[in-house]
Amino acid sequence: MSDQAWRSYLERFHAEAPGVTERMLVRARDDGVDPYQWAAAAVPPGGLVVDVACGSAPVAEHLPGDRYVGVDRSAAELALAVQRIATRVVQADAAALPFADDSADTVTCLMGLMVTQPLESVQHEIRRILRPGG
């Protein structure tokens, strides 16, 4: 499947079912902890957290709002994030993140790397915005 065909598919999928990934994964609990709580607990204290391919931003529920910025291509997912959590979000492609070099202290990406294209560009962008030691 071409990159454009894949992007079109993802856009339709998330427009038709915003939050579907999070609704499924939140059920995957271990000792009462879901994957989003687990991921948020691994985030070091302090600094800016950029959540790439954030979907409806379930990680944001577990982090201070002034530290969190979610990034996703899907307007429907981001609208749900703002409605649910009233968090800071940015509509952008993961392969062209709208952040300065070395600006993020932590970058999270749950369930997103496997669907982002081209993966090498996304990885480059994550490295670019992550500060040294982040």
N, C-alpha and C positions, 0 to 999 in steps of 0.2 A: 504494500500500500504506500502510495506517495506521501510525503510530509503534508502536503496540502489536503489530501483526502483524509488523512488521520486527524488533522486539526479540525476539519469540517465535522467529522464524526464526533470528536470530543465536544465541540461546541454545541452540537445538537443534543448529545447525551446529557450534558450538564444543564442546558436550557430546559429540557423536559423533566429532569429529575434532580434539581439542586438539593444538595445535602444527602444524597443517597449513599455515598461512600461512608460518610460519618455515621449515618443511621445504622449501617451494617457493622462497622468496626467497633462502635461503642458497646456492642454486645459481647465482644471478645474480651472477657475480663479474667484476671488472675488475682485471686484474693481481693476481689472487689475493685480492682484498679483497671481502668480501660487503657488502650494504647495511647490516647491523648494525654491522660494524666501521667502515664509513665514517661512519655517524651518530655513533657513540661518539667517533670521532676529532674530530668537530666540537664536542663538549661542552667548554667551558672548564674548566680545573682548579679544584678547590675548590667547596664548597657543595653543597646538596641538589639532586639530580636527580629529578624526578617524571616517570615514563614513563606517559603516559596511553594507555589501551587497549593495554596492554603484551603481551597474549597470554601466551605462555609465557616472556616476558622475555628474549629473545635479546640485547638491548642490555646487559643486566646482566652478561653474560659478559665484557664489555669495559670495565667501569667498577668502581672500588672499591666493595665492598659497603656500606660505611658511608655512602656518598653516595647510593645508589640506593633508590628506592621505586617499585615497579610498581603500577599501578592498572588493574583490569579488572573487568567485570561477571561474567565466566565463572569459576565455581568450578573447572571442569575445567582451564581454561588456567592458572589460578593454582596449582593442585595440581601440574601438570606443571612449572611454573616453580620451585616450592620443591623438588620432587624432583630436578630437573636441576641447579639452581644454588644451592639453599639461600639464596635471596635474600629480602629484605623485600618483601612484597606486601600489598595491601589490596583487598578486594572492594568495589567501589563503582561507581556510574554516573558516567561522564565529565561529565554535566550537573549533578552535585552532588558535587564533589570534597571529600573530608574533610580539608582542609588550611586553615590560617589564611590570611588575606589576606597577600600579600607574603612568603610563606614559602619559595618555591622559587627557587633561583638559576637553574635551567635546567628547562625542560619539553620533553620529547620526545614525539612521537606518530608512530610509523611505521605506515603502512597503516591507521590508525584513523580519521582525520578523515572519510574517505570513507564510513564506515559508521555513524558516530555520529549520533544524532538526539535532539533537534533541534540541528543544527549551531551555530546562533547561541548556544544555551545552553552548549554545550561550549566554544566560543571565549571566551565571557564568563568561564567558570570558569577557563580557562587564564590569561587576563589577570588575573583576581582573585588567583590564588595566586602568580603570577610577580612577584618583587620588582622595584622600579624598577631599570632597568639590566640586568635579567636577560635 
